[in-house]
Amino acid sequence: MLTVIVILLVAWAVLAVVGFAIKGLLWLAIIGIILFIGTLIFGLVRRSARRRKSV
């Protein structure tokens, strides 16, 4: 699961960089940032839930 989250984070970061590099694709950068933050929060929540479950 951690591998999937890391791959998604990299993909969203690349989308954000491409969106900022090409002026016409600013919307792509915004979507990339939103998805990056959402995936990061999802990963942190899943990780903390797994820690509580194992303790």
C-alpha distance matrix in Angstrom:
0.0 3.8 5.4 5.3 6.5 8.8 10.1 10.8 12.5 14.5 15.5 16.8 18.6 20.3 21.4 22.8 24.7 26.1 27.2 29.0 30.6 32.1 34.2 34.1 30.3 30.1 28.4 25.5 25.1 25.2 22.6 20.3 20.9 20.2 16.9 15.9 17.0 15.4 11.9 12.6 14.0 11.2 8.7 11.7 12.6 9.4 9.7 13.4 13.3 11.5 14.1 16.9 16.0 16.2 19.4
3.8 0.0 3.8 5.5 5.2 6.2 8.7 9.9 10.6 12.4 14.3 15.4 16.5 18.5 20.1 21.2 22.7 24.5 25.7 27.2 28.7 30.6 32.7 33.1 29.4 28.9 27.6 24.7 23.8 24.0 21.8 19.2 19.3 19.2 16.2 14.4 15.4 14.7 11.0 10.8 12.8 10.9 7.6 10.1 12.0 9.6 8.8 12.5 13.5 11.8 13.6 16.8 16.7 16.5 19.3
5.4 3.8 0.0 3.8 5.5 5.2 6.2 8.6 9.9 10.7 12.3 14.3 15.4 16.7 18.5 20.1 21.3 22.7 24.4 26.0 27.1 28.9 31.3 31.6 28.0 27.9 26.8 23.6 23.0 23.8 21.5 18.6 19.3 19.7 16.4 14.6 16.5 16.0 12.2 12.5 15.1 13.4 10.5 13.3 15.4 13.1 12.5 16.3 17.3 15.5 17.3 20.6 20.3 19.9 22.8
5.3 5.5 3.8 0.0 3.8 5.5 5.1 6.2 8.6 10.0 10.5 12.3 14.2 15.4 16.5 18.4 20.1 21.2 22.5 24.5 25.8 27.2 29.5 29.4 25.7 25.7 24.3 21.1 20.9 21.5 18.8 16.3 17.4 17.3 13.8 12.8 14.9 13.7 10.0 11.4 13.9 11.7 9.7 13.2 14.7 12.5 13.1 16.7 17.2 16.0 18.4 21.3 20.9 21.2 24.1
6.5 5.2 5.5 3.8 0.0 3.8 5.4 5.1 6.1 8.7 9.8 10.5 12.2 14.3 15.3 16.5 18.4 20.0 20.9 22.7 24.3 25.9 27.9 28.1 24.4 23.9 22.5 19.6 18.9 19.1 16.7 14.2 14.6 14.5 11.2 9.7 11.4 10.6 6.8 7.7 10.3 8.6 6.5 9.9 11.9 10.5 10.9 14.4 15.4 14.8 16.9 19.6 19.8 20.4 23.0
8.8 6.2 5.2 5.5 3.8 0.0 3.8 5.4 5.0 6.3 8.6 10.0 10.6 12.4 14.3 15.4 16.6 18.5 19.9 21.3 22.6 24.6 26.9 27.4 23.8 23.4 22.6 19.5 18.4 19.2 17.3 14.2 14.6 15.4 12.5 10.1 12.2 12.5 8.9 8.8 12.2 11.5 8.9 11.6 14.4 13.3 12.8 16.2 17.8 17.0 18.5 21.6 22.1 22.2 24.5
10.1 8.7 6.2 5.1 5.4 3.8 0.0 3.8 5.5 5.2 6.2 8.7 9.9 10.7 12.4 14.4 15.5 16.6 18.4 20.2 21.1 22.8 25.3 25.6 22.0 22.1 21.3 17.8 17.3 18.6 16.4 13.2 14.6 15.6 12.3 10.6 13.6 13.6 10.2 11.2 14.6 13.6 11.7 14.8 17.2 15.9 16.0 19.5 20.7 19.9 21.7 24.7 24.9 25.1 27.7
10.8 9.9 8.6 6.2 5.1 5.4 3.8 0.0 3.8 5.4 5.0 6.1 8.5 9.8 10.5 12.3 14.3 15.3 16.4 18.5 19.9 21.2 23.4 23.4 19.6 19.6 18.3 15.1 14.7 15.5 13.0 10.2 11.7 12.1 8.6 7.6 10.7 10.3 7.2 9.1 12.2 11.2 10.4 13.6 15.6 14.8 15.7 18.8 19.9 19.7 21.8 24.4 24.7 25.4 28.0
12.5 10.6 9.9 8.6 6.1 5.0 5.5 3.8 0.0 3.8 5.5 5.2 6.1 8.6 9.9 10.6 12.4 14.3 15.3 16.7 18.4 20.2 22.2 22.7 19.1 18.5 17.7 14.7 13.4 14.2 12.5 9.2 9.6 10.8 8.1 5.5 8.4 9.4 6.7 7.1 10.8 11.0 9.9 12.3 15.0 14.9 15.2 18.0 19.7 19.8 21.3 23.9 24.8 25.5 27.6
14.5 12.4 10.7 10.0 8.7 6.3 5.2 5.4 3.8 0.0 3.8 5.5 5.1 6.2 8.7 9.9 10.6 12.3 14.2 15.5 16.4 18.5 21.0 21.7 18.3 18.1 17.9 14.5 13.3 15.0 13.7 10.0 11.1 13.1 10.7 8.3 11.6 12.9 10.4 10.8 14.5 14.8 13.4 15.7 18.6 18.3 18.3 21.2 23.1 22.8 24.2 27.1 27.9 28.2 30.4
15.5 14.3 12.3 10.5 9.8 8.6 6.2 5.0 5.5 3.8 0.0 3.8 5.4 5.2 6.3 8.7 10.0 10.6 12.3 14.4 15.3 16.7 19.2 19.4 15.8 16.2 15.5 11.9 11.6 13.5 11.5 8.2 10.5 12.2 9.5 8.4 12.1 12.8 10.7 12.2 15.6 15.4 14.8 17.6 19.9 19.6 20.2 23.2 24.6 24.5 26.3 28.9 29.5 30.1 32.5
16.8 15.4 14.3 12.3 10.5 10.0 8.7 6.1 5.2 5.5 3.8 0.0 3.8 5.4 5.0 6.2 8.7 9.9 10.4 12.4 14.2 15.5 17.4 17.7 14.0 13.6 12.7 9.6 8.7 10.0 8.2 4.7 6.7 8.5 6.2 5.2 9.0 10.1 8.9 10.4 13.5 13.9 14.0 16.4 18.5 18.9 19.7 22.3 23.8 24.3 26.0 28.3 29.2 30.2 32.3
18.6 16.5 15.4 14.2 12.2 10.6 9.9 8.5 6.1 5.1 5.4 3.8 0.0 3.8 5.4 5.1 6.3 8.7 9.8 10.7 12.3 14.5 16.5 17.5 14.1 13.5 13.6 10.6 8.6 10.6 10.1 6.3 7.0 10.1 9.0 6.6 9.9 12.1 11.0 11.3 14.7 15.8 15.4 17.2 19.9 20.5 20.8 23.2 25.2 25.6 26.8 29.4 30.6 31.3 33.1
20.3 18.5 16.7 15.4 14.3 12.4 10.7 9.8 8.6 6.2 5.2 5.4 3.8 0.0 3.8 5.4 5.1 6.1 8.5 10.0 10.4 12.3 15.0 15.9 12.7 13.0 13.5 10.1 8.9 11.8 11.3 7.8 9.7 12.7 11.4 9.9 13.4 15.2 14.0 14.8 18.2 18.9 18.4 20.6 23.2 23.5 23.8 26.5 28.3 28.5 29.9 32.5 33.5 34.1 36.1
21.4 20.1 18.5 16.5 15.3 14.3 12.4 10.5 9.9 8.7 6.3 5.0 5.4 3.8 0.0 3.8 5.5 5.2 6.0 8.7 9.9 10.7 13.0 13.2 9.6 10.1 10.0 6.4 6.1 9.0 8.0 5.2 8.2 10.7 9.7 9.5 12.9 14.2 13.7 15.2 18.1 18.7 19.0 21.3 23.4 23.9 24.8 27.3 28.8 29.3 31.0 33.3 34.2 35.2 37.3
22.8 21.2 20.1 18.4 16.5 15.4 14.4 12.3 10.6 9.9 8.7 6.2 5.1 5.4 3.8 0.0 3.8 5.5 5.0 6.3 8.6 10.2 11.7 12.6 9.3 8.4 9.0 6.3 3.8 6.7 7.4 4.6 5.9 9.3 9.5 8.8 11.4 13.6 13.8 14.6 17.2 18.6 19.0 20.8 23.0 24.0 24.8 26.9 28.7 29.6 30.9 33.1 34.4 35.5 37.2
24.7 22.7 21.3 20.1 18.4 16.6 15.5 14.3 12.4 10.6 10.0 8.7 6.3 5.1 5.5 3.8 0.0 3.8 5.4 5.2 6.1 8.7 10.9 12.7 10.1 9.6 11.4 8.9 6.6 10.0 11.1 8.4 9.3 12.9 13.1 11.8 14.4 16.9 16.7 17.1 20.1 21.6 21.5 23.1 25.7 26.6 26.9 29.1 31.2 31.8 32.9 35.4 36.7 37.5 39.2
26.1 24.5 22.7 21.2 20.0 18.5 16.6 15.3 14.3 12.3 10.6 9.9 8.7 6.1 5.2 5.5 3.8 0.0 3.8 5.5 5.0 6.2 9.2 10.3 7.7 8.7 10.4 7.6 6.9 10.7 11.3 9.3 11.4 14.4 14.3 13.8 16.8 18.8 18.5 19.5 22.4 23.5 23.6 25.6 28.0 28.7 29.3 31.7 33.5 34.0 35.4 37.9 38.9 39.8 41.7
27.2 25.7 24.4 22.5 20.9 19.9 18.4 16.4 15.3 14.2 12.3 10.4 9.8 8.5 6.0 5.0 5.4 3.8 0.0 3.8 5.5 5.5 7.0 7.8 4.7 4.9 6.8 4.8 4.1 7.7 8.9 8.0 9.9 12.6 13.2 13.4 15.9 17.7 18.3 19.4 21.8 23.1 23.8 25.6 27.6 28.7 29.6 31.7 33.4 34.3 35.8 37.9 39.1 40.3 42.1
29.0 27.2 26.0 24.5 22.7 21.3 20.2 18.5 16.7 15.5 14.4 12.4 10.7 10.0 8.7 6.3 5.2 5.5 3.8 0.0 3.8 5.6 6.3 8.7 7.0 5.8 8.9 8.0 5.7 8.8 11.2 10.1 10.7 13.8 15.1 14.6 16.6 19.1 19.8 20.3 22.7 24.5 25.0 26.4 28.7 30.0 30.6 32.5 34.5 35.5 36.6 38.8 40.3 41.3 42.9
30.6 28.7 27.1 25.8 24.3 22.6 21.1 19.9 18.4 16.4 15.3 14.2 12.3 10.4 9.9 8.6 6.1 5.0 5.5 3.8 0.0 3.8 6.3 9.0 8.1 8.4 11.6 10.3 8.9 12.4 14.2 12.8 13.9 17.2 18.0 17.3 19.7 22.1 22.4 22.9 25.6 27.2 27.4 28.9 31.4 32.5 32.9 35.0 37.1 37.8 38.9 41.3 42.7 43.5 45.2
32.1 30.6 28.9 27.2 25.9 24.6 22.8 21.2 20.2 18.5 16.7 15.5 14.5 12.3 10.7 10.2 8.7 6.2 5.5 5.6 3.8 0.0 3.8 5.6 5.5 7.2 10.2 9.4 9.3 12.5 14.1 13.5 15.2 17.9 18.7 18.8 21.3 23.2 23.7 24.7 27.2 28.5 29.1 30.9 33.1 34.1 34.9 37.0 38.8 39.6 41.0 43.3 44.5 45.5 47.3
34.2 32.7 31.3 29.5 27.9 26.9 25.3 23.4 22.2 21.0 19.2 17.4 16.5 15.0 13.0 11.7 10.9 9.2 7.0 6.3 6.3 3.8 0.0 3.8 5.4 5.8 9.3 9.9 9.7 12.0 14.3 14.5 15.6 18.1 19.5 19.9 21.8 23.8 24.9 25.8 27.9 29.5 30.4 32.0 33.9 35.3 36.2 38.1 39.8 41.0 42.3 44.3 45.7 47.0 48.6
34.1 33.1 31.6 29.4 28.1 27.4 25.6 23.4 22.7 21.7 19.4 17.7 17.5 15.9 13.2 12.6 12.7 10.3 7.8 8.7 9.0 5.6 3.8 0.0 3.8 5.7 7.9 8.9 10.2 12.0 13.6 14.5 16.2 18.0 19.2 20.3 22.3 23.8 24.9 26.4 28.3 29.5 30.7 32.5 34.2 35.4 36.7 38.6 40.0 41.2 42.9 44.7 45.9 47.3 49.2
30.3 29.4 28.0 25.7 24.4 23.8 22.0 19.6 19.1 18.3 15.8 14.0 14.1 12.7 9.6 9.3 10.1 7.7 4.7 7.0 8.1 5.5 5.4 3.8 0.0 3.8 5.3 5.2 6.9 9.1 10.1 10.9 12.9 14.7 15.6 16.8 19.0 20.3 21.2 22.8 24.8 25.9 27.1 29.0 30.6 31.7 33.0 35.1 36.4 37.5 39.3 41.2 42.2 43.7 45.6
30.1 28.9 27.9 25.7 23.9 23.4 22.1 19.6 18.5 18.1 16.2 13.6 13.5 13.0 10.1 8.4 9.6 8.7 4.9 5.8 8.4 7.2 5.8 5.7 3.8 0.0 3.8 5.3 5.1 6.5 8.8 9.8 10.8 12.6 14.4 15.3 16.9 18.5 20.0 21.2 22.9 24.4 25.8 27.3 28.9 30.4 31.6 33.3 34.9 36.3 37.8 39.5 40.8 42.4 44.0
28.4 27.6 26.8 24.3 22.5 22.6 21.3 18.3 17.7 17.9 15.5 12.7 13.6 13.5 10.0 9.0 11.4 10.4 6.8 8.9 11.6 10.2 9.3 7.9 5.3 3.8 0.0 3.8 5.4 5.1 6.2 8.5 9.9 10.7 12.3 14.1 15.5 16.5 18.2 19.9 21.3 22.4 24.1 25.9 27.1 28.4 30.1 31.8 32.9 34.5 36.2 37.8 38.9 40.7 42.5
25.5 24.7 23.6 21.1 19.6 19.5 17.8 15.1 14.7 14.5 11.9 9.6 10.6 10.1 6.4 6.3 8.9 7.6 4.8 8.0 10.3 9.4 9.9 8.9 5.2 5.3 3.8 0.0 3.8 5.4 5.1 6.0 8.6 9.9 10.4 12.0 14.2 15.2 16.1 18.0 19.9 20.7 22.1 24.1 25.6 26.6 28.1 30.1 31.3 32.5 34.3 36.1 37.1 38.6 40.6
25.1 23.8 23.0 20.9 18.9 18.4 17.3 14.7 13.4 13.3 11.6 8.7 8.6 8.9 6.1 3.8 6.6 6.9 4.1 5.7 8.9 9.3 9.7 10.2 6.9 5.1 5.4 3.8 0.0 3.8 5.5 5.0 6.1 8.6 9.9 10.3 12.3 14.1 15.2 16.3 18.3 19.7 20.8 22.4 24.3 25.6 26.7 28.5 30.1 31.4 32.8 34.7 36.0 37.4 39.1
25.2 24.0 23.8 21.5 19.1 19.2 18.6 15.5 14.2 15.0 13.5 10.0 10.6 11.8 9.0 6.7 10.0 10.7 7.7 8.8 12.4 12.5 12.0 12.0 9.1 6.5 5.1 5.4 3.8 0.0 3.8 5.4 5.2 6.2 8.6 9.8 10.8 12.3 14.2 15.4 16.7 18.3 20.0 21.3 22.7 24.4 25.8 27.2 28.7 30.3 31.8 33.3 34.7 36.5 38.0
22.6 21.8 21.5 18.8 16.7 17.3 16.4 13.0 12.5 13.7 11.5 8.2 10.1 11.3 8.0 7.4 11.1 11.3 8.9 11.2 14.2 14.1 14.3 13.6 10.1 8.8 6.2 5.1 5.5 3.8 0.0 3.8 5.5 5.1 6.1 8.4 10.0 10.4 12.0 14.1 15.4 16.2 18.0 19.9 21.0 22.3 24.0 25.7 26.8 28.3 30.2 31.7 32.7 34.5 36.4
20.3 19.2 18.6 16.3 14.2 14.2 13.2 10.2 9.2 10.0 8.2 4.7 6.3 7.8 5.2 4.6 8.4 9.3 8.0 10.1 12.8 13.5 14.5 14.5 10.9 9.8 8.5 6.0 5.0 5.4 3.8 0.0 3.8 5.5 5.2 6.0 8.6 9.8 10.4 12.0 14.2 15.1 16.2 18.2 19.9 20.9 22.2 24.2 25.6 26.7 28.4 30.3 31.4 32.8 34.7
20.9 19.3 19.3 17.4 14.6 14.6 14.6 11.7 9.6 11.1 10.5 6.7 7.0 9.7 8.2 5.9 9.3 11.4 9.9 10.7 13.9 15.2 15.6 16.2 12.9 10.8 9.9 8.6 6.1 5.2 5.5 3.8 0.0 3.8 5.5 5.0 6.2 8.5 9.9 10.5 12.3 14.1 15.3 16.5 18.3 20.0 21.0 22.6 24.3 25.7 27.0 28.8 30.3 31.8 33.3
20.2 19.2 19.7 17.3 14.5 15.4 15.6 12.1 10.8 13.1 12.2 8.5 10.1 12.7 10.7 9.3 12.9 14.4 12.6 13.8 17.2 17.9 18.1 18.0 14.7 12.6 10.7 9.9 8.6 6.2 5.1 5.5 3.8 0.0 3.8 5.5 5.3 6.1 8.6 9.9 10.7 12.2 14.2 15.5 16.5 18.3 19.9 21.3 22.5 24.3 25.9 27.2 28.6 30.5 32.0
16.9 16.2 16.4 13.8 11.2 12.5 12.3 8.6 8.1 10.7 9.5 6.2 9.0 11.4 9.7 9.5 13.1 14.3 13.2 15.1 18.0 18.7 19.5 19.2 15.6 14.4 12.3 10.4 9.9 8.6 6.1 5.2 5.5 3.8 0.0 3.8 5.5 5.0 6.0 8.4 9.8 10.3 12.0 14.1 15.2 16.2 18.0 19.9 20.9 22.2 24.2 25.8 26.7 28.5 30.4
15.9 14.4 14.6 12.8 9.7 10.1 10.6 7.6 5.5 8.3 8.4 5.2 6.6 9.9 9.5 8.8 11.8 13.8 13.4 14.6 17.3 18.8 19.9 20.3 16.8 15.3 14.1 12.0 10.3 9.8 8.4 6.0 5.0 5.5 3.8 0.0 3.8 5.5 5.3 6.1 8.6 9.9 10.5 12.3 14.3 15.4 16.4 18.4 20.0 21.1 22.6 24.5 25.8 27.1 28.9
17.0 15.4 16.5 14.9 11.4 12.2 13.6 10.7 8.4 11.6 12.1 9.0 9.9 13.4 12.9 11.4 14.4 16.8 15.9 16.6 19.7 21.3 21.8 22.3 19.0 16.9 15.5 14.2 12.3 10.8 10.0 8.6 6.2 5.3 5.5 3.8 0.0 3.8 5.5 5.1 6.1 8.5 9.9 10.6 12.2 14.2 15.3 16.5 18.3 19.9 21.1 22.7 24.3 25.9 27.3
15.4 14.7 16.0 13.7 10.6 12.5 13.6 10.3 9.4 12.9 12.8 10.1 12.1 15.2 14.2 13.6 16.9 18.8 17.7 19.1 22.1 23.2 23.8 23.8 20.3 18.5 16.5 15.2 14.1 12.3 10.4 9.8 8.5 6.1 5.0 5.5 3.8 0.0 3.8 5.4 5.2 6.1 8.6 10.0 10.6 12.3 14.2 15.5 16.5 18.3 20.1 21.3 22.6 24.5 26.2
11.9 11.0 12.2 10.0 6.8 8.9 10.2 7.2 6.7 10.4 10.7 8.9 11.0 14.0 13.7 13.8 16.7 18.5 18.3 19.8 22.4 23.7 24.9 24.9 21.2 20.0 18.2 16.1 15.2 14.2 12.0 10.4 9.9 8.6 6.0 5.3 5.5 3.8 0.0 3.8 5.5 5.0 6.0 8.6 9.9 10.5 12.1 14.2 15.3 16.4 18.3 20.1 21.0 22.6 24.5
12.6 10.8 12.5 11.4 7.7 8.8 11.2 9.1 7.1 10.8 12.2 10.4 11.3 14.8 15.2 14.6 17.1 19.5 19.4 20.3 22.9 24.7 25.8 26.4 22.8 21.2 19.9 18.0 16.3 15.4 14.1 12.0 10.5 9.9 8.4 6.1 5.1 5.4 3.8 0.0 3.8 5.4 5.1 6.2 8.6 10.0 10.5 12.3 14.2 15.4 16.6 18.5 20.0 21.3 22.8
14.0 12.8 15.1 13.9 10.3 12.2 14.6 12.2 10.8 14.5 15.6 13.5 14.7 18.2 18.1 17.2 20.1 22.4 21.8 22.7 25.6 27.2 27.9 28.3 24.8 22.9 21.3 19.9 18.3 16.7 15.4 14.2 12.3 10.7 9.8 8.6 6.1 5.2 5.5 3.8 0.0 3.8 5.4 5.1 6.1 8.6 9.8 10.6 12.2 14.2 15.4 16.6 18.3 20.2 21.4
11.2 10.9 13.4 11.7 8.6 11.5 13.6 11.2 11.0 14.8 15.4 13.9 15.8 18.9 18.7 18.6 21.6 23.5 23.1 24.5 27.2 28.5 29.5 29.5 25.9 24.4 22.4 20.7 19.7 18.3 16.2 15.1 14.1 12.2 10.3 9.9 8.5 6.1 5.0 5.4 3.8 0.0 3.8 5.5 5.2 6.2 8.5 10.1 10.6 12.3 14.3 15.6 16.5 18.5 20.4
8.7 7.6 10.5 9.7 6.5 8.9 11.7 10.4 9.9 13.4 14.8 14.0 15.4 18.4 19.0 19.0 21.5 23.6 23.8 25.0 27.4 29.1 30.4 30.7 27.1 25.8 24.1 22.1 20.8 20.0 18.0 16.2 15.3 14.2 12.0 10.5 9.9 8.6 6.0 5.1 5.4 3.8 0.0 3.8 5.5 5.2 6.0 8.6 9.9 10.5 12.3 14.4 15.4 16.6 18.6
11.7 10.1 13.3 13.2 9.9 11.6 14.8 13.6 12.3 15.7 17.6 16.4 17.2 20.6 21.3 20.8 23.1 25.6 25.6 26.4 28.9 30.9 32.0 32.5 29.0 27.3 25.9 24.1 22.4 21.3 19.9 18.2 16.5 15.5 14.1 12.3 10.6 10.0 8.6 6.2 5.1 5.5 3.8 0.0 3.8 5.5 5.0 6.1 8.5 9.8 10.6 12.4 14.2 15.5 16.8
12.6 12.0 15.4 14.7 11.9 14.4 17.2 15.6 15.0 18.6 19.9 18.5 19.9 23.2 23.4 23.0 25.7 28.0 27.6 28.7 31.4 33.1 33.9 34.2 30.6 28.9 27.1 25.6 24.3 22.7 21.0 19.9 18.3 16.5 15.2 14.3 12.2 10.6 9.9 8.6 6.1 5.2 5.5 3.8 0.0 3.8 5.4 5.3 6.1 8.6 10.0 10.7 12.3 14.4 15.7
9.4 9.6 13.1 12.5 10.5 13.3 15.9 14.8 14.9 18.3 19.6 18.9 20.5 23.5 23.9 24.0 26.6 28.7 28.7 30.0 32.5 34.1 35.3 35.4 31.7 30.4 28.4 26.6 25.6 24.4 22.3 20.9 20.0 18.3 16.2 15.4 14.2 12.3 10.5 10.0 8.6 6.2 5.2 5.5 3.8 0.0 3.8 5.6 5.1 6.1 8.7 10.1 10.5 12.4 14.5
9.7 8.8 12.5 13.1 10.9 12.8 16.0 15.7 15.2 18.3 20.2 19.7 20.8 23.8 24.8 24.8 26.9 29.3 29.6 30.6 32.9 34.9 36.2 36.7 33.0 31.6 30.1 28.1 26.7 25.8 24.0 22.2 21.0 19.9 18.0 16.4 15.3 14.2 12.1 10.5 9.8 8.5 6.0 5.0 5.4 3.8 0.0 3.8 5.5 5.1 6.3 8.8 9.9 10.8 12.6
13.4 12.5 16.3 16.7 14.4 16.2 19.5 18.8 18.0 21.2 23.2 22.3 23.2 26.5 27.3 26.9 29.1 31.7 31.7 32.5 35.0 37.0 38.1 38.6 35.1 33.3 31.8 30.1 28.5 27.2 25.7 24.2 22.6 21.3 19.9 18.4 16.5 15.5 14.2 12.3 10.6 10.1 8.6 6.1 5.3 5.6 3.8 0.0 3.8 5.4 5.0 6.3 8.6 10.1 10.8
13.3 13.5 17.3 17.2 15.4 17.8 20.7 19.9 19.7 23.1 24.6 23.8 25.2 28.3 28.8 28.7 31.2 33.5 33.4 34.5 37.1 38.8 39.8 40.0 36.4 34.9 32.9 31.3 30.1 28.7 26.8 25.6 24.3 22.5 20.9 20.0 18.3 16.5 15.3 14.2 12.2 10.6 9.9 8.5 6.1 5.1 5.5 3.8 0.0 3.8 5.4 5.2 6.2 8.8 10.2
11.5 11.8 15.5 16.0 14.8 17.0 19.9 19.7 19.8 22.8 24.5 24.3 25.6 28.5 29.3 29.6 31.8 34.0 34.3 35.5 37.8 39.6 41.0 41.2 37.5 36.3 34.5 32.5 31.4 30.3 28.3 26.7 25.7 24.3 22.2 21.1 19.9 18.3 16.4 15.4 14.2 12.3 10.5 9.8 8.6 6.1 5.1 5.4 3.8 0.0 3.8 5.5 5.1 6.3 8.8
14.1 13.6 17.3 18.4 16.9 18.5 21.7 21.8 21.3 24.2 26.3 26.0 26.8 29.9 31.0 30.9 32.9 35.4 35.8 36.6 38.9 41.0 42.3 42.9 39.3 37.8 36.2 34.3 32.8 31.8 30.2 28.4 27.0 25.9 24.2 22.6 21.1 20.1 18.3 16.6 15.4 14.3 12.3 10.6 10.0 8.7 6.3 5.0 5.4 3.8 0.0 3.8 5.4 5.3 6.3
16.9 16.8 20.6 21.3 19.6 21.6 24.7 24.4 23.9 27.1 28.9 28.3 29.4 32.5 33.3 33.1 35.4 37.9 37.9 38.8 41.3 43.3 44.3 44.7 41.2 39.5 37.8 36.1 34.7 33.3 31.7 30.3 28.8 27.2 25.8 24.5 22.7 21.3 20.1 18.5 16.6 15.6 14.4 12.4 10.7 10.1 8.8 6.3 5.2 5.5 3.8 0.0 3.8 5.5 5.3
16.0 16.7 20.3 20.9 19.8 22.1 24.9 24.7 24.8 27.9 29.5 29.2 30.6 33.5 34.2 34.4 36.7 38.9 39.1 40.3 42.7 44.5 45.7 45.9 42.2 40.8 38.9 37.1 36.0 34.7 32.7 31.4 30.3 28.6 26.7 25.8 24.3 22.6 21.0 20.0 18.3 16.5 15.4 14.2 12.3 10.5 9.9 8.6 6.2 5.1 5.4 3.8 0.0 3.8 5.6
16.2 16.5 19.9 21.2 20.4 22.2 25.1 25.4 25.5 28.2 30.1 30.2 31.3 34.1 35.2 35.5 37.5 39.8 40.3 41.3 43.5 45.5 47.0 47.3 43.7 42.4 40.7 38.6 37.4 36.5 34.5 32.8 31.8 30.5 28.5 27.1 25.9 24.5 22.6 21.3 20.2 18.5 16.6 15.5 14.4 12.4 10.8 10.1 8.8 6.3 5.3 5.5 3.8 0.0 3.8
19.4 19.3 22.8 24.1 23.0 24.5 27.7 28.0 27.6 30.4 32.5 32.3 33.1 36.1 37.3 37.2 39.2 41.7 42.1 42.9 45.2 47.3 48.6 49.2 45.6 44.0 42.5 40.6 39.1 38.0 36.4 34.7 33.3 32.0 30.4 28.9 27.3 26.2 24.5 22.8 21.4 20.4 18.6 16.8 15.7 14.5 12.6 10.8 10.2 8.8 6.3 5.3 5.6 3.8 0.0
